[in-house]
Amino acid sequence: MGDTSETGTPRSGLQRYLPLIAIAVVAVIGAFTLRDYISFDVLRDNREALLAFRDDNFLVTVLMFIAVYVAVVGFSLPGAVIVTLTGGFLFGTVLGTVFNVTGATLGAILIFLAARMGLGNRLKEKMDASDGMVAKIKKGIDENQWSMLFFIRLVPAVPFFVANLIPAFVGVPLFRFAVSTFLGIIPGSLVYTSVGAGLGEVFARGETPNLGIIFEPHILLPILGLTALSVLPVLIKAVTGKKELVK
């Protein structure tokens, strides 16, 4: 049976894919048109105006900032790191991290729902009906969803948009996706937000921020430690299962 809308009428193939098509079109347009607007140079040149606007309109600034972050993530637009730095620059490390994580999570949910509507449900049905290796992979993901979701969020090498799409394609519930996204991106967001909070001094020295800081040992090792903890339940379950088979 084909997908149906909330009113019970069947969705055509085009209707299912419209959200994904819209995201792809906006992403392509944004890649060419926003490159010169969401950049470190623009932030540096407009820092005084941004700070003045924040001081006069704090709540509006917060809402506008989160909306921009949702759009950047939801439509896979360029400049997510710059937006994260801006959050730290405008609101400091603590509030900046809260607003960055909130905007990123909402944007991730947007693209997750679009992917699930367009391809996710159909792929999940096919994987559920499969046999052999595909079925084993799907079963392994289902049995260890929390661990795998935190794993792909914590590993710096996994692109953010990939970590948004994979859960949609394997039928992860929205609640689990949202919670694991919010909590899983906190470490990385905290690092970049703290860099953004120190941009005032960086601007004063005429330098550029060190965006590779997340790969420095004192930052990377704790994140990798969290990553290892996220997959620990999977390893324990695998070892326990092997022992039971031996018995």
N, C-alpha and C positions, 0 to 999 in steps of 0.2 A: 504494500500500500504506500502511496506517496505521502509526503508531509502535508499536514493540514494546518490552516490558520486557526486563530482563536474562535472564529465564527463557525468552524467546522468545514469550510470550503477548501478543496485541494489547492495547494500551492503549486504553481507552475515552476519548472526548472529555473526560469529567469528570476522569478520572485525570490526563490531560495538564495540565489547567488547575488541579488542586488546589494545587500550590505557589503559583501566582500568586494564586489565590483567598485562600489563607491569608495571604499577604503583604498583600493589599488589605484584608482584614478586620482584621488586626493594626494596619495603618497607620491605618485609620479610628478604631479604638478608642483607639490610642495618641495620636492627634491631640487627643482630648477628655480623656483621663485623665492623660496625662503632662505636659501643658502647665505645670502648677504644680509639677512635681517636677524637671524638667530645665530649670533656669533660672539666670540669673546670681545672683538673690537667694538661691536655695537654696545655691548654691556659696559665696556670701559668708557666709551664716549658719552653715554647717556646716564652714567651712574648717579650724578648729582640730581638730575631731574627725577629719576626713579625713587631715590631716597626722599626727595621733597614730596612727591606724590604719595608715597607710603605714609609719611608723617601726617599729611593732611587727610588721608582717606585710608586708614589702616584696614578696615573690614572689606572695603571695596577692592583694595589691593590683594588681599588674601583670596577673595572669591575669583578675581580675574586671574590671579596666578594659578590657582588650582584648575580653572577652566582651560587655560593655555596648556598646562601639563597634560590634562585629559586629552586634549586635541592632538598634542604632539605624539603621545603614546598610542592613542586609539587609531590614529591615521598613519602611524609609522613615519612621522615627519622627521626631518633632520634636526639635530640640536638638543636632544634629550639631556646630554651632559651639561650643556650650557644652561639649560633651564634649571637643572639641579643646582648648579653653582649659583645661579641667580637666587634661588630659594635661600641658600645659606647667606648670601650677601645681603638680602633684604630683611630676613627674619632671624638670623643667627642660627647656631647649630641645632638647638633643641626644637624650636618652632619650625625652623626650616626643614628639618627632617620629617616632622609630622606632616607638614603641607606637601612635601615632595612625595612621601610614601602614599599619602592619600590620593594625590593626583595621578600618580603612576598606577596605583591599584585600580582606580576607576577607569582609567584608560585601558588597562589590561583586560578588565571585565568587558569593556565595549568590544574589543577585537575578539575576545574569547567567544562572546555570544554571536558575533557575526560569523565567525568560523564554524561554530557548532550548527548554526542555522543553515549555512550553505553546504557544508561537507560533513561536519562532525557526526550527526545522527546517522547518516547513510553509511559512513565508514565504520561506525560502532556496530551497526547491524551486520555488516559484512564480516567484521572481525569476530563477532559473537557466533556467527554461523560457520566460521572457518574451522578447519582441522589442522593438525600438524603444528609446525613451528609458529605460525601466526597466532593460533589459539593459545599456545604456551606463553608467548610474549604478552598477549592481552591478559591472560590469567595472572602472570607475574606482576603486571602493572596494577591490576585490580586488587591483588592481595597486599600490595605495598604502596598504595597511593600516596599516603602522607609522606613517607620517606622519599619517594621518587619526586614528588612535587617540591619538597624542600631542597632536594639535591640539585635539581635543575635551576632553582632560584639562587642557590648559594655559590655554585660554580661560576667564577667570573668569565670563563671561556664560552659559556652558553649564551648566545645572543638573546636579548630580552624578548624580541618578537617571536623567536622560536619557542621560548618557554611559555608564551601565550597560546601558541597554536597547537602544540603537541597535546596538552590536556583536553582541548576541545575535540581533537580527532579521536581520542580513545575513550570519550564518554565520562570524563571526570565531572562530578557534581559541582555546580556553581559555588556552593558554600565552601567546599574544600579548596577550590581554586582561589577564591577570594581571600580566605584566611591564610593559606600558604603563601600567596603572593604578598600580602601585606606584611607578614612576619618575615618572610624569606628575603625581601629586598631591603630590610632595615640595615643590616651591616654595611652593604655597599653604599646605600644612600647616605648613611651617617658619615662615611669617609668623605664622599664628594661634597656633602653639605658643609662639613667642617672646613674643607678647602675653600668653599665659597664664602664662608664666614670670615676668612682671613684675606679676602680679595682687596680690602681697603689698603692694607699694607703692601700687597703685591702691586696694586696700581700706583701707589706712592713711589715705589722703587722702579717703576717702568718695566716690570717683568711680566711674564705669563705664568699662570699656575701650573703646577706639576700634576698633570692628569694621569700620569703613570704611577702615582703614589699607591694605588691599590695593589700593585704588583711588588711593592717593596716588602721584604721579609716580615717586618714587624706588623704589617697590615695583612698581608696575604696568609701568613701561617695561622693566625686565629680564625680567619674565614675558612681555610681548608680544614681546620679542626672542627668547626661547626658542620662542614660538609660531611666529614667522616662520621660525626655523630648522627647525622640525618640518615645515613645508610646502615648504621649499626644494627637496627632491628632486622633489616633484610639479611645481613650476614648471619646474625644469630639464628634467624629462622631457617636459613639454608643449612647451617651446621647442625642444628637440631634435627632437621628433616633427614639429613644423611645418617645421623646416629640411629634414628628410628628405623631406617631402611636396613642398616647393618644388623640390628637386633632381630 
